[in-house]
Amino acid sequence: MRSYNRFDTDQEIECRVDKTKHFVRLYNLSCGGCMIESDSDKIENGAEIKIRLGPKTIIPGRVVWRADKNAGVKFETPLHQKVVQHYGYTPSEEFDRHDPRDRFGLPLSV
């Protein structure tokens, strides 16, 4: 069971590992961590990482798992929920609210 709600994201962000700048894809974000995608072999399990969400938002953390190009990051200090909501989005945005769905709310392929 997760400790924090996760918000989907889909944006390119900057991070630093061993003082080296990398650009990664941020896929989800919570108060306690995030999931990123990167081709870099420097972003390995156990690596210390600094995630930059904005000009004044730099979050230190540690890579806690790595699977192929994806990695999970646990933040040293939890983010405030408002910061997470600002950078995340809810997948059920207005653009798809009229799409046909099954009884469980999942989109039907048409």
Secondary structure as UniProt FT lines:
FT   STRAND          7..17
FT   TURN            18..19
FT   STRAND          20..29
FT   STRAND          33..37
FT   TURN            41..42
FT   TURN            45..46
FT   STRAND          48..54
FT   TURN            55..56
FT   STRAND          57..67
FT   TURN            68..69
FT   STRAND          70..75
FT   HELIX           81..87
FT   HELIX           94..96
FT   TURN            97..98
FT   TURN            103..104
//
